Amino acid sequence: MRGRNLACPGWRDVGRNAKLQRPAIITLETLMIDLYAMGSPNVVKIYIALEEMGLPYAVHPVDVFGEAQFSPEFLRLNPNAKVPVIVDREAAGGKPYTVFESGAILVYLADKTGQFLPKEGAARYDALQWMMVQMTTIGPMFGQYVHFMRFAPKGNDYSLNRYRTQVRRVLEVLEGRLAVVPFLGGQSYSIADIATFPCARNVGTFLGKAAEGDYPKLMAWVAGIAARPAVVCALAAVDDVRKKTTQFDHANAEAMDRLFGRGQHNAAA
Ligand SMILES: N[C@@H](CCC(=O)N[C@@H](CS)C(=O)NCC(=O)O)C(=O)O
């Protein structure tokens, strides 16, 4: 079967077309979930959730470094022009339902399947509040730090130091949490862990390998999650979508300016 990986039954590759321009029309088989994707941490969360929950899904690569998120077809799915997006073809009410924002998608999928998020009580809100730490702090602080480290013109030391400090600060918060409970939500693996793993596994890449030694509990937690079979499958699927989308070091200058609101796209004035 096309693109089917027997060790990872959830994932099918629907794309002979390397780079998605018209997302709604290239599905070759009807699978439950359409995932609009590239290889960034926000999208990795959703790959992991779909694999962990055993939901069959079709991947539609969105070439973010090639401006595909600004196409009218994609903007109909997410007016905010960002991946990830899912379309649930088997939503309640019998009509497809579209969800964007990775945190909303994780809650949607957890509620749909009854997995990785307790239905009620303190355990539910423990998981949700730790997931929100990722959404509001870990993701944005990592994102800004990487922006100033990798993409901004040199000479922004104030910004670089501010975001690096914020990344370090929130990693210490995670280290403290994992010193008292095995998972971010408490006693069980949840969407809080699924949301946080994709950034946390990059500590060595972005802060330098030695920094991993500062967060032993966090790194042990990363290793435990990385070894889960569903996560291994998810990361293999992410490698595949990376091959089908432009990587940042191959993007053209105009696409980068548009993505980052620079040059003729600067609207700060
Ligand atoms: N808060 C959003 C962030 C999504 C996001 O920033 N997606 C990036 C890739 S990681 C994107 O699609 N960027 C395209 C753009 O900004 O034009 C979420 O968690 O889903």
PDBQT file of the ligand as one rigid body, heavy atoms in Angstrom, charges set to zero:
ROOT
HETATM    1  N1  LIG A 301       0.690  28.559  18.167  1.00  0.00    +0.000 N 
HETATM    2  C1  LIG A 301       0.753  27.818  16.933  1.00  0.00    +0.000 C 
HETATM    3  C2  LIG A 301       2.083  28.076  16.278  1.00  0.00    +0.000 C 
HETATM    4  C3  LIG A 301       2.177  27.412  14.933  1.00  0.00    +0.000 C 
HETATM    5  C4  LIG A 301       3.408  27.889  14.160  1.00  0.00    +0.000 C 
HETATM    6  O1  LIG A 301       4.117  28.818  14.569  1.00  0.00    +0.000 OA
HETATM    7  N2  LIG A 301       3.636  27.240  13.031  1.00  0.00    +0.000 N 
HETATM    8  C5  LIG A 301       4.760  27.618  12.204  1.00  0.00    +0.000 C 
HETATM    9  C6  LIG A 301       5.626  26.424  11.980  1.00  0.00    +0.000 C 
HETATM   10  S1  LIG A 301       6.207  25.888  13.574  1.00  0.00    +0.000 SA
HETATM   11  C7  LIG A 301       4.225  28.118  10.876  1.00  0.00    +0.000 C 
HETATM   12  O2  LIG A 301       3.408  27.475  10.266  1.00  0.00    +0.000 OA
HETATM   13  N3  LIG A 301       4.708  29.284  10.446  1.00  0.00    +0.000 N 
HETATM   14  C8  LIG A 301       4.312  29.859   9.210  1.00  0.00    +0.000 C 
HETATM   15  C9  LIG A 301       4.213  31.367   9.270  1.00  0.00    +0.000 C 
HETATM   16  O3  LIG A 301       4.371  31.940  10.368  1.00  0.00    +0.000 OA
HETATM   17  O4  LIG A 301       4.004  31.956   8.216  1.00  0.00    +0.000 OA
HETATM   18  C10 LIG A 301       0.558  26.328  17.230  1.00  0.00    +0.000 C 
HETATM   19  O5  LIG A 301       0.937  25.905  18.319  1.00  0.00    +0.000 OA
HETATM   20  O6  LIG A 301       0.006  25.618  16.374  1.00  0.00    +0.000 OA
ENDROOT
TORSDOF 0
